[in-house]
Amino acid sequence: MTQQGALVDPPDDRTALQDGLRLVAVALTDAEIPFALVGGYAAWARGAPEPSHDADFAVTPEDVERAKEAIAAAGLDVEQPAENWLFKAFHHGQLVDVLFRMVGEPITSELLARSDVLEVLAVRMPVLQATDIVSAKLRVLGEHACDFGRLLAIVRALREQLDWPRIRADAVGHPYARAFLFLADELGITDADGASTSSDVAPGAAAPAS
């Protein structure tokens, strides 16, 4: 138990992760570094289910070193892993990834500029557009990372915010992304001709035959 004058108990994992997300956003904002919230928490900020494993931000490659300094100054433990597309920051053991490449391509100022400023956990911050979130998640699907269930929940929640023609164009050359889109079409989630609306299709059920 925590007693007066004793050390404060560490927060639970969810609280620590959310606090880490807020600390990183404020640190990057105060340092005037362009960034965006991406990944699962960006989808959550737009209406999808809340993730539980980590939070993700994006900065351009040119701002990586400044971002590391700002985040370390905010009290997080910053580490550079072997991967050459992100660095990691930890708050009470909970992970915040800061990406400077996504789906093999450098983060660009144009991508960040398409973000919308939203209030996330009582902090206003740029959040990646829904179409960019889903497009990236589709294109990283592969043999060793192919969780259609989690992605279906995100796409169901964000469907009305998505530019489906752009997502389909982005999926060209990505067979797992195309397979997911076929499934989403069959479930009536997408803009496919003749697809049913979400009110006609129960979660996990196939769309009625036309």
PASE-915560 format. One record per residue (C-alpha): residue number from 1; residue in one letter; y, z, x. Coordinates in steps of 0.25 Angstrom, whole numbers, plus 2048, in hexadecimal, padded with zeros to 3 digits. Example, Ala and Ser with C-alpha at 12.3 -4.5 7.8 and 13.67 -1.06 7.14 Angstrom:
<1, 'A', <7EE, 81F, 831>>;
<2, 'S', <7FC, 81D, 837>>;
//
This chain:
<1, 'M', <800, 800, 800>>;
<2, 'T', <80E, 7FD, 804>>;
<3, 'Q', <816, 80A, 806>>;
<4, 'Q', <825, 80C, 808>>;
<5, 'G', <828, 809, 817>>;
<6, 'A', <81B, 802, 819>>;
<7, 'L', <819, 7F4, 81C>>;
<8, 'V', <81A, 7EB, 810>>;
<9, 'D', <80C, 7E5, 80B>>;
<10, 'P', <80B, 7D6, 80E>>;
<11, 'P', <80D, 7CD, 802>>;
<12, 'D', <801, 7C7, 7FB>>;
<13, 'D', <7FD, 7B9, 7FF>>;
<14, 'R', <804, 7B2, 7F3>>;
<15, 'T', <811, 7BA, 7F5>>;
<16, 'A', <811, 7B8, 804>>;
<17, 'L', <80F, 7A9, 802>>;
<18, 'Q', <81A, 7A8, 7F8>>;
<19, 'D', <823, 7B0, 801>>;
<20, 'G', <820, 7A7, 80D>>;
<21, 'L', <823, 79B, 805>>;
<22, 'R', <831, 7A1, 801>>;
<23, 'L', <834, 7A5, 810>>;
<24, 'V', <831, 797, 815>>;
<25, 'A', <839, 791, 80A>>;
<26, 'V', <845, 79A, 80D>>;
<27, 'A', <844, 799, 81C>>;
<28, 'L', <844, 789, 81B>>;
<29, 'T', <84F, 789, 812>>;
<30, 'D', <858, 793, 81A>>;
<31, 'A', <855, 78A, 826>>;
<32, 'E', <859, 77E, 81F>>;
<33, 'I', <84C, 777, 822>>;
<34, 'P', <848, 76C, 817>>;
<35, 'F', <83B, 770, 811>>;
<36, 'A', <833, 770, 804>>;
<37, 'L', <828, 778, 7FE>>;
<38, 'V', <81C, 770, 7FD>>;
<39, 'G', <80D, 771, 7FA>>;
<40, 'G', <807, 77B, 7F0>>;
<41, 'Y', <813, 784, 7EE>>;
<42, 'A', <81C, 778, 7EC>>;
<43, 'A', <813, 773, 7E1>>;
<44, 'W', <813, 782, 7DB>>;
<45, 'A', <822, 781, 7DB>>;
<46, 'R', <821, 775, 7D2>>;
<47, 'G', <817, 77B, 7C9>>;
<48, 'A', <809, 77A, 7CF>>;
<49, 'P', <800, 786, 7D1>>;
<50, 'E', <804, 790, 7DC>>;
<51, 'P', <7FC, 78E, 7EA>>;
<52, 'S', <7F7, 79A, 7F1>>;
<53, 'H', <7F4, 795, 800>>;
<54, 'D', <801, 792, 806>>;
<55, 'A', <80F, 78C, 804>>;
<56, 'D', <814, 77F, 80A>>;
<57, 'F', <822, 77A, 80F>>;
<58, 'A', <826, 76D, 815>>;
<59, 'V', <830, 76A, 820>>;
<60, 'T', <833, 75D, 828>>;
<61, 'P', <82D, 75D, 836>>;
<62, 'E', <83B, 75E, 83C>>;
<63, 'D', <83D, 76B, 836>>;
<64, 'V', <830, 772, 83A>>;
<65, 'E', <835, 77A, 845>>;
<66, 'R', <841, 77F, 83D>>;
<67, 'A', <838, 782, 832>>;
<68, 'K', <82F, 78B, 83A>>;
<69, 'E', <83B, 793, 840>>;
<70, 'A', <840, 795, 832>>;
<71, 'I', <833, 79A, 82C>>;
<72, 'A', <830, 7A2, 838>>;
<73, 'A', <83D, 7A9, 837>>;
<74, 'A', <83A, 7AC, 828>>;
<75, 'G', <82F, 7B5, 82D>>;
<76, 'L', <823, 7AC, 82B>>;
<77, 'D', <818, 7A9, 836>>;
<78, 'V', <819, 79B, 83A>>;
<79, 'E', <80D, 793, 840>>;
<80, 'Q', <80B, 785, 845>>;
<81, 'P', <7FD, 781, 842>>;
<82, 'A', <7F6, 775, 849>>;
<83, 'E', <7F9, 76C, 83D>>;
<84, 'N', <806, 763, 840>>;
<85, 'W', <80B, 763, 832>>;
<86, 'L', <80F, 771, 82E>>;
<87, 'F', <811, 77F, 833>>;
<88, 'K', <80D, 78C, 82D>>;
<89, 'A', <815, 799, 829>>;
<90, 'F', <80E, 7A6, 825>>;
<91, 'H', <814, 7B1, 81C>>;
<92, 'H', <80B, 7BD, 81B>>;
<93, 'G', <7FF, 7B4, 81E>>;
<94, 'Q', <803, 7AA, 814>>;
<95, 'L', <805, 79B, 818>>;
<96, 'V', <811, 792, 816>>;
<97, 'D', <80F, 784, 81C>>;
<98, 'V', <81B, 77C, 820>>;
<99, 'L', <817, 76D, 821>>;
<100, 'F', <81F, 763, 829>>;
<101, 'R', <814, 758, 826>>;
<102, 'M', <80E, 756, 818>>;
<103, 'V', <802, 74C, 816>>;
<104, 'G', <803, 747, 824>>;
<105, 'E', <812, 743, 823>>;
<106, 'P', <81E, 74B, 828>>;
<107, 'I', <827, 752, 81E>>;
<108, 'T', <833, 74A, 81B>>;
<109, 'S', <841, 74E, 817>>;
<110, 'E', <83F, 745, 80B>>;
<111, 'L', <833, 74C, 806>>;
<112, 'L', <83B, 759, 807>>;
<113, 'A', <847, 754, 800>>;
<114, 'R', <83E, 750, 7F4>>;
<115, 'S', <83C, 75F, 7F2>>;
<116, 'D', <842, 767, 7E6>>;
<117, 'V', <848, 774, 7E8>>;
<118, 'L', <840, 77E, 7E0>>;
<119, 'E', <840, 78D, 7DE>>;
<120, 'V', <832, 792, 7E4>>;
<121, 'L', <82F, 7A1, 7E4>>;
<122, 'A', <83E, 7A4, 7E2>>;
<123, 'V', <842, 79B, 7EE>>;
<124, 'R', <849, 78D, 7EC>>;
<125, 'M', <842, 783, 7F6>>;
<126, 'P', <83F, 774, 7F6>>;
<127, 'V', <832, 771, 7F0>>;
<128, 'L', <82B, 764, 7F2>>;
<129, 'Q', <82A, 75A, 7E7>>;
<130, 'A', <81E, 75B, 7DE>>;
<131, 'T', <81A, 74C, 7E1>>;
<132, 'D', <81B, 74F, 7F0>>;
<133, 'I', <813, 75C, 7EF>>;
<134, 'V', <807, 755, 7E7>>;
<135, 'S', <808, 748, 7F0>>;
<136, 'A', <806, 750, 7FC>>;
<137, 'K', <7FB, 759, 7F6>>;
<138, 'L', <7F3, 74C, 7F2>>;
<139, 'R', <7F4, 745, 800>>;
<140, 'V', <7EF, 751, 807>>;
<141, 'L', <7E2, 751, 7FF>>;
<142, 'G', <7D6, 74E, 807>>;
<143, 'E', <7C7, 751, 80A>>;
<144, 'H', <7CA, 75F, 80E>>;
<145, 'A', <7D6, 762, 805>>;
<146, 'C', <7D3, 75D, 7F7>>;
<147, 'D', <7D6, 768, 7ED>>;
<148, 'F', <7D9, 760, 7E0>>;
<149, 'G', <7D9, 76C, 7D7>>;
<150, 'R', <7E5, 773, 7DE>>;
<151, 'L', <7EC, 765, 7DE>>;
<152, 'L', <7E9, 762, 7D0>>;
<153, 'A', <7F0, 76F, 7CC>>;
<154, 'I', <7FC, 76B, 7D3>>;
<155, 'V', <7FD, 75D, 7CE>>;
<156, 'R', <7FB, 762, 7BF>>;
<157, 'A', <807, 76C, 7C1>>;
<158, 'L', <810, 761, 7C8>>;
<159, 'R', <80B, 755, 7C1>>;
<160, 'E', <819, 752, 7B9>>;
<161, 'Q', <820, 754, 7C7>>;
<162, 'L', <818, 749, 7CE>>;
<163, 'D', <81C, 73B, 7D2>>;
<164, 'W', <80E, 736, 7CF>>;
<165, 'P', <810, 727, 7D5>>;
<166, 'R', <815, 72D, 7E2>>;
<167, 'I', <809, 736, 7E3>>;
<168, 'R', <800, 72B, 7E0>>;
<169, 'A', <807, 723, 7EB>>;
<170, 'D', <806, 72E, 7F5>>;
<171, 'A', <7F7, 72F, 7F2>>;
<172, 'V', <7F4, 721, 7F6>>;
<173, 'G', <7EB, 722, 803>>;
<174, 'H', <7E7, 731, 7FF>>;
<175, 'P', <7D9, 730, 7F8>>;
<176, 'Y', <7D8, 73F, 7F5>>;
<177, 'A', <7E6, 73E, 7EF>>;
<178, 'R', <7E2, 732, 7E7>>;
<179, 'A', <7D6, 739, 7E2>>;
<180, 'F', <7DE, 745, 7DD>>;
<181, 'L', <7E7, 73B, 7D6>>;
<182, 'F', <7DB, 735, 7CF>>;
<183, 'L', <7D7, 743, 7CA>>;
<184, 'A', <7E5, 747, 7C6>>;
<185, 'D', <7E6, 739, 7BE>>;
<186, 'E', <7D8, 73C, 7B7>>;
<187, 'L', <7DD, 74A, 7B3>>;
<188, 'G', <7EA, 745, 7AD>>;
<189, 'I', <7F3, 74C, 7B7>>;
<190, 'T', <7FA, 740, 7BD>>;
<191, 'D', <802, 734, 7B8>>;
<192, 'A', <7F6, 72B, 7B7>>;
<193, 'D', <7F7, 721, 7AB>>;
<194, 'G', <7F0, 727, 79F>>;
<195, 'A', <7EE, 735, 7A5>>;
<196, 'S', <7EF, 740, 79C>>;
<197, 'T', <7F9, 74B, 79D>>;
<198, 'S', <7F6, 759, 7A2>>;
<199, 'S', <7F6, 75E, 793>>;
<200, 'D', <7EA, 755, 791>>;
<201, 'V', <7E2, 758, 79D>>;
<202, 'A', <7DC, 766, 7A0>>;
<203, 'P', <7DC, 76B, 7AE>>;
<204, 'G', <7D0, 765, 7B5>>;
<205, 'A', <7CD, 75B, 7A9>>;
<206, 'A', <7CD, 74C, 7AA>>;
<207, 'A', <7D7, 744, 7A2>>;
<208, 'P', <7D2, 73F, 795>>;
<209, 'A', <7CD, 730, 796>>;
<210, 'S', <7D8, 726, 791>>;
//
